[in-house]
Amino acid sequence: MASNTISLYNNQDSQAARWQESPANPHNWPLGKKLYHTSICASYAFTITFMSSVYASGYKEVMQQFHVSSTLSLLGVSLFCLGLAFGPIIAAPLSETLGRLVIYRISLLVAGIFIVGAALSNSLAALLVCRFFAGLFGSPALSIGGGTIADIWPPIARIRATSMFVLAPNLGPSLGPVLGGFVAENKGWRWLEWVGALLAAVTYVWALGMEETYQKTILRKIKKNEENDGSNTPKGSSGQTLHLLGIIKEWLSTTLGRPLVMLLTEPIVLFFSLYVALSFGILYSFFAAVPLCLAKAYGFDDGRSGLAFVAIAVGCLLATITAVGIDLWLLHNQQTHQIPPSRRPETILFPAILGSLGLPTGLFWFGWTVRQDIHWASPVCALVVFAWGNLCIFSSAVSYLINSYGPFYGASALAANSFARYGFAAATPLFTVQMYEALEPANATSILGGCSALMLPIPWILYRWGPTIRRISGRAITSEG
């Protein structure tokens, strides 16, 4: 066993082949173990995004308690999203240096501590600082989750696994206001934070059985164990220190700036990040806009307005069914016509192509029907279409980035995407209330719908010219197999 493992490292020609057959390769794990680790990725993403939006249900009470404007109160959402934007820039490249497991172990634990701090805050400043750091430390799971999926699942099953994973960071913010509306009405805004802390604790316990999934880290650990087994004298502290310094140097010099570099130099990353940033910004603006519109048109209280977000959850479920259904149809078509299993990654974009039509449709529908002379069910149904289009785009974006850049650069590509989408999501709540009060729902939502219509060609263009763009990239996988 020892000689076989050592040869895995020393013989570069056979290293890849041996890794494909190795039981340490997560692709070779039993199905139950793969599903367990996938559920951890989804649980982390759901928990963090739930905490980001549940606060919005209590922002009016925060206004009253601390005697501040709606803009200052909604900073609790914006600063959390700002933390979600900046955290992956550091953590995703770090996961490509130290591995995924250490990031999962630390991030949610620290985030939960800051959420408890937010619940105990006696000043707006303390509340906002705690919310920012909770988002900052909780954010890595959102970017390295896609990389973890790529570590675990081979390409033939990756799209379905990714579709299930990306459902979580959309269900989280959708269901936050559903529960938050009733909690805020009956228990107050502090209990919104306590609910988030409890959910974080449950998720952390569920993830205690997680193992490392990143190939480089697994191989490094096996090599270290075999070297220790073959030597009577383990490495001294100086050797371990030099090894740690080498990892830090590699992280600082090579990988720390990689997400931002990819955002600026990789067209696929740039344009999908802009598209997803817009759709997520609109989603987070709706946490303030939807209750405002429903209260003005139909007299809904916070609890009933929160229930309207069930429609967004339904749209997310339908988007997941759409993405999985398209992938199964493509797989069936391959088997029926005996097409080789390898296919160009651009087929992943079919859900985004459909979603690009649904996003502006849902926005225009909502904006022009949320009024007293039209039943409330119409704008609520429009939220289903909006959420369906939103997640179809996001699901394709994550799958396409993973399959275009692989497990080595994939986490950085997703970190760049995360930076863009949560950076914009941090800004939109700050002007949403003022925009909807000044322009009225029809005009305000039409502006958002028009912006989404301008982005509509992006997945169509990538489907047509994606292979050419990948060939000129320095990091993308150019093989269509």
URFENNOR-V845510 format. One record per run of one state. SS is the DSSP state (@ for helix, = for strand, . for the rest). FROM is the first residue (numbers start at 1). LEN is the number of residues. If there is no record, write none. Layout:
[[SS | FROM | LEN] [SS | FROM | LEN]]
//
This chain:
[[. | 1 | 1] [@ | 2 | 9] [. | 11 | 1] [@ | 12 | 10] [. | 22 | 4] [@ | 26 | 3] [. | 29 | 2] [@ | 31 | 36] [. | 67 | 3] [@ | 70 | 4] [. | 74 | 1] [@ | 75 | 24] [. | 99 | 2] [@ | 101 | 19] [. | 120 | 4] [@ | 124 | 15] [. | 139 | 1] [@ | 140 | 13] [. | 153 | 2] [@ | 155 | 32] [. | 187 | 2] [@ | 189 | 21] [. | 210 | 5] [@ | 215 | 15] [. | 230 | 7] [@ | 237 | 19] [. | 256 | 2] [@ | 258 | 8] [. | 266 | 1] [@ | 267 | 32] [. | 299 | 3] [@ | 302 | 6] [. | 308 | 2] [@ | 310 | 27] [. | 337 | 8] [@ | 345 | 25] [. | 370 | 6] [@ | 376 | 80] [. | 456 | 1] [@ | 457 | 15] [. | 472 | 10]]
//
